[in-house]
Amino acid sequence: MNETLKVIKSRRTTRKFKSEQIKNEELQAIIEAGLYAPSAHNQQSWNFTVIQNSELIKELNRESKEAAKGFNDEVIQKMANNEKLDVFYGAPTLIIVSGMDSAMMPQVDCAAATQNMLIAAESLNIGSCWNGFISFLFNGPKAEEYKKKLNIPEGFTPYYAIALGYKDTKAINAPARREGTVQYIR
Ligand SMILES: Cc1cc2nc3c(=O)[nH]c(=O)nc-3n(C[C@H](O)[C@H](O)[C@H](O)COP(=O)(O)O)c2cc1C
């Protein structure tokens, strides 16, 4: 198996990070991988907001959980009301991925960029977690306040965050793959 295939297969979501910050050249390599994702009509409809301020990351954790309290789902309620839960798992870096509202397929472009960044991180042995939980904040009553606070450009909607940092976990096996998801017509 070549290195790219190995990295794709070995990437797992990291849910415990060391507090040590990743190196700037590692961050730049990860961002560059995101920038080189495919996009519908080559619109490159993403915007990345890098946050390396631990107080702000803590605040986003608190506010995301607060906003999630308004969501009618048992699992989400449990997470939202868990005072101890850090939805970013102690990651020292967050990248908020926002999409251009006027683009053709901004969610898809942003997902492609996000996955590129996750794979790039794994190739550097940096842990990552794709975080959809932050969308509660950006769909909640404080959405506009936080879009302003984070300088999200006008006309963009934040979709996800990527938590990044050195892994504080042992390698874990991938969950079993769901069967019957591929059909061949030859
Ligand atoms: C769109 C999306 C949103 C996700 N949101 C979260 C999240 O908010 N918190 C979290 O811990 N993991 C989140 N994940 C990670 C998934 O739980 C994880 O990818 C899945 O359980 C498979 O595990 P693996 O990444 O180790 O293969 C998200 C993944 C995707 C693709």
The ligand as a Tripos MOL2 file, in Angstrom:
@<TRIPOS>MOLECULE
LIG
   31    33     1     0     0
SMALL
NO_CHARGES

@<TRIPOS>ATOM
      1 C1        -19.7120   16.2460    9.3590 C.3       1 LIG1
      2 C2        -19.0450   15.6210   10.5600 C.ar      1 LIG1
      3 C3        -19.2660   16.1700   11.8130 C.ar      1 LIG1
      4 C4        -18.6370   15.6270   12.9310 C.ar      1 LIG1
      5 N1        -18.8280   16.2230   14.1470 N.ar      1 LIG1
      6 C5        -18.1920   15.7240   15.2360 C.ar      1 LIG1
      7 C6        -18.3090   16.3830   16.4850 C.ar      1 LIG1
      8 O1        -18.9600   17.4100   16.6280 O.2       1 LIG1
      9 N2        -17.6400   15.8460   17.5440 N.ar      1 LIG1
     10 C7        -16.8790   14.7130   17.4360 C.ar      1 LIG1
     11 O2        -16.3050   14.2730   18.4290 O.2       1 LIG1
     12 N3        -16.7310   14.0800   16.2410 N.ar      1 LIG1
     13 C8        -17.3590   14.5520   15.1510 C.ar      1 LIG1
     14 N4        -17.1880   13.9510   13.9250 N.ar      1 LIG1
     15 C9        -16.2880   12.7780   13.8220 C.3       1 LIG1
     16 C10       -17.0550   11.4730   13.6550 C.3       1 LIG1
     17 O3        -17.7020   11.1450   14.8600 O.3       1 LIG1
     18 C11       -16.0560   10.3700   13.2380 C.3       1 LIG1
     19 O4        -15.4760   10.7140   12.0070 O.3       1 LIG1
     20 C12       -16.7400    8.9980   13.1090 C.3       1 LIG1
     21 O5        -17.1810    8.5480   14.3640 O.3       1 LIG1
     22 C13       -15.7750    7.9450   12.5330 C.3       1 LIG1
     23 O6        -14.5870    7.8390   13.3130 O.3       1 LIG1
     24 P1        -13.1440    8.1100   12.6780 P.3       1 LIG1
     25 O7        -13.0770    9.5450   12.2230 O.co2     1 LIG1
     26 O8        -12.1750    7.8060   13.7820 O.co2     1 LIG1
     27 O9        -12.9890    7.1880   11.5110 O.co2     1 LIG1
     28 C14       -17.7870   14.4790   12.7940 C.ar      1 LIG1
     29 C15       -17.5620   13.9510   11.5180 C.ar      1 LIG1
     30 C16       -18.1650   14.5190   10.4150 C.ar      1 LIG1
     31 C17       -17.8590   13.9650    9.0370 C.3       1 LIG1
@<TRIPOS>BOND
     1     1     2 1
     2     2     3 ar
     3     2    30 ar
     4     3     4 ar
     5     4     5 ar
     6     4    28 ar
     7     5     6 ar
     8     6     7 ar
     9     6    13 1
    10     7     8 2
    11     7     9 ar
    12     9    10 ar
    13    10    11 2
    14    10    12 ar
    15    12    13 ar
    16    13    14 ar
    17    14    15 1
    18    14    28 ar
    19    15    16 1
    20    16    17 1
    21    16    18 1
    22    18    19 1
    23    18    20 1
    24    20    21 1
    25    20    22 1
    26    22    23 1
    27    23    24 1
    28    24    25 2
    29    24    26 1
    30    24    27 1
    31    28    29 ar
    32    29    30 ar
    33    30    31 1
@<TRIPOS>SUBSTRUCTURE
     1 LIG1         1 GROUP 0 **** ****
